[in-house]
Amino acid sequence: MKKTLFVVLVSIFMIYGGNVHSENKSILAKVNGKIITLEEFNKKLEDLPVVYQTLTKTKEGKEEYLTILIQNILLSSEAKKIGIDKRKEIAEKINDSVTTILAQAVLKDVFSKIEVKDKEVKEFYNINKEQFKVPEQVNASHILLKFPENASDDIKKEIKKKGEEVLEKIKKGEDFKELAKKYSDASKEKGGSMGYFSRGTLTKEFEEAAFKLKIGEVSPLVQTDYGYHIIKLDDKKPEMQLEFEEVKSEIKKKLTEDKKESTFNKYISELEKKSKIVKNTDMLKGDSN
């Protein structure tokens, strides 16, 4: 764990780390006079991507992260002492990082003014109810007798004959799942179960046959490009309208993102109008492939 955490979080510290002097707060650590407070430390943990936060849930993980912060302060200070921050390639990277951080910060301020009211969310739902319908679904199982690649007509006839024999066994009352485990070339381990699906997800011939069946009914042989199928309908769900409360948060998220996009476009357009920008795009060359 230690090596993984170190490798992952060193780079993250370069983005989130830093030194902030703060009075009247609990001091977690001092490094040559530079302070890390408990509040600042916890804020850094919150700012980590979720996938890495799990590494710092335990006391051991937090102690390790604190060690990494201290080590980075030491290394950063030493780099400044010997003038590494003045090297051209390093100075450029620092400048790029500052530019990115400031750009993100100003956008955060701009976006913080965005508000999506419940009235807007409800109005969007009422106008776009069709978007929030779950289409009719069926839950089917099948036995597939697959065609080999470039199968001749004679081989297809043999496979069809085998399929008719399996179909006859089903008609005589043999268990569909057990027959699927024995004969099917697909979903064998699941007894042929395919789960729920709606129209437009599988081959046309298969879907037409499946959606015509009644629950518990078994189809005749159905030919597709894959082979011959025997389909059993396990369940059916009618088309369903999702209620407002079920999709409220989803709509609000969408409207917020839409407003962010339009706000960004307007804001950046205003900045561009006030600025002098010269681009020599003729100098750019793409790959010839």
N, C-alpha and C positions, 0 to 999 in steps of 0.2 A: 504493500500500500504506500509506504513512504516514498519510494522511487516514483511511483505513478503520480502521487500528489505533488511531488516536487516538480516534475517535468511539466505537469499541466498548469500548476498555479504560478510558476515563475513568470510565464508569459502573460498570464492574467494580471499579475501584480504590476507589470510594466504599463498596463492600461489603467488599472484601478488604483494602483498604489500611489504613495506620495507622503509628504510630511505636513501635518497640520498641527499647529500649536493651539491648544485649547485650555482655557482656564476653568476651574471649578468643575472639572469632570474627572471620573475615576481614571487614573493613569495606569494603563496595563503594562506599558514598557517604556523605557527611555534608552535611546541609542545615541551616545555622544551628545546628549542634550536634546535630541529630537524625540518628540513624544508620540506615542500611540495610545490613544484613550480607548477604553472599553467600548464607548459609544461608536467611535470611528471604526474600530475593529469589527463590531457587529454589523455596521453599515456596509463594510467591504464584503462581509459574508453574504449579506442580502443581495448585493450587486453581482455576485458570481452567477454564471449560468446555472440553471437548476440541476443539470446533470452533474455539476461539480459540487453543488451544495451538499449532496449526500455524503461526500467524502469528509465534510467538516461538521457533521452532526454530533459526533462523539467528542468527549473532552480531549481524547488523544488526537483526534483530527484537528481540533481547534488549536491545540498546543503546537502541532506540526505546522499549521498555517502561520501561526505567530512567528515561529522560528524562520519560516520562509520570508516573511515580511522584514524581520530583523536582518537576515542575511542579505536581502536585496538593498536595504538601506546602507549596509556596510559596503557592499559592492558598488553601489551607485556613488557613494561619497568618495570611495577610492578612485573610481573612474574620473570624477571631476578633479581630484587632486592631481592626477597625472595627465590631465588635459584631453582625455578621450572624447569628452563631449564637444571639443573644439574641432575634432577631425571632420573633414568635409562630409563623408558618407554618413557619419553618426549625426552630425548637426542637421543634415537633410532629413533623416528619419525622425529626429526629435521635432523638427518643424512640421513634418507631415502629420505626426501624431497630434501636435497642438492644433493644427488646422482641423483635423477630423473631430477632435474633442470639442472644439469651439463650435463647429458646424452642427454637431449633434446637440450641443447645449442650447443654441439659439432656436433650433427646431423644437426642442422640448418646451421652451418657453412659448413659442408660437402655438404649438399644439395644445398646450395646457388651457388655452382660452376656448377650445372647441367644446361645445356642449350639444348633446343629443337628448332632446326632451322626450318623455314618454308619449306625448301627443304625436310626435313625428314617427315614433316606432309603430304606434297603433295605426296611424294613417297609412304607412307603408304596407303593413299587414293587410289592411282592408283592400287596398288597391291591387295587391299582388298575391291574393289568396291561392291562386293556381300554382304558384311556386312552392307552396307549402302543403302539397298533397303527396301522400305516399302512394305510389301506384299499386295496382293489384299485384299480389305476389302468390307464388305457389311453392310448396315444399315437396320436392319429388326425389324418388330414388330411381336408379336405372341399372340395367345390366347391358354393358356394351360388349358386343362381339366385333372387335376391331378388324378393319381391313389392313392387310400388310401393304407396304409401299408398292405402288405399281401393280396392284392385284389384278389378275385377269378376271374375265367374266365367270370362268369356271370356278375359280377360287371363291368369288363372291357368292356363287350359287351354293357352294359347300357351307360357307359361313351362314347363309340364310337358312339352310336346312338344319344346321346346329341350333340356330336361334329359335326355329319352330319347335324343336325338341324341348328346349328349355321352357318355352312358352307353354307347351303342353304340360310340363311338370307343374308349372304355376297353376294352371287350370285344374289340375288334379289335387291341388291343396298344399303342395310343398311350400315351405317357407321362402319368401322372396329374398330376405336378407341372406339366408344360408346359400341360396342359389347364386346370389350376387358374389358372395365370397368365393364360391367355387368356380364360377364361369366368367365373371365380368373382367374386362381388361381396363376398367377404371373404377375408382372409389371402392375397390375390393375390400380394403380393411374396414370401411365404414358400412359395409353391407349395401353398397350402392347409393348411400345417402348423398345428396347434393346440397341440401339445405335450401333456404328460401332464395328465390330469384324473381325478377320482374321481366317483362317483355323487353327485348332489345339487348339482352345480355348473352344469349346463346344462339345456336343456329336456328334459322327460321323453321325448318321441319320439326326439330325437337320441341321448340316452344309451342308451335301450333298444336301438336299432339298433347303436350302436357297441360296446356290451359283448357283443352276441351274435356279433360277427364273429370270425373267426380271423385271425391275423397274416397280412397280405398280401391279405386278402379285401376285396372292394368291395361295398357295399350297393346294393340297388335305390334308387329315388328315395324319400326320406324327407321328408314334409311337416311343417313346423312353422309357427308364426305368422310366421316370417321369410321363408319361401319353401320351395323344394325343395333338398334337400341330397343330394349323392352322397358317401358316407363311405368312406374307406379306412383300415383298421386297420394302423398301422405297428409297434406294439409293445404288449405287455401285461405288467403287473407284478402278481403275486398279492398278497393281503393279507400284511403282514409285521409280526411282533412285534419292536419295538425292544428291544435288549438293555439291561440295567441300566446298563452303563458309558456307553451312548450318551445316556442321559437323566439320569444321576446329577446333573450340575451344574444342570440345569433343575429337577429336583425339589428340590434343596437350596435353590435360589433361591426357589422357591414356598413352601417350609416356613418359610424365614427371613422372607419377607414376611408370611406368616400369623401368625407369632409376633410380628412387629413390630406388626401390627394389634391383636392381642389384648392385648399388653403396653401399647400406647398407651391402649386403651380402659379397661383396669384402672387404669393410672396416673392418667389424667385423671379417672376416676370418683372415685378416692380424694382427689384434689385438690379436686374439686367438693364432696365431703362435708365437707371441712375448711374450706370457704370460704363466705362469704356473697355470693350472687349474686342480683341483682335485674334482671329483664328486663321492659321494657314493650314487648312486641312489637306491641301495638295501635297504636303510633305509626308502625310501618313500613307503608308503602303500596307495593303492586306496580303494574306497568303495567296499564292497563285493557284493553289488547289481549289 
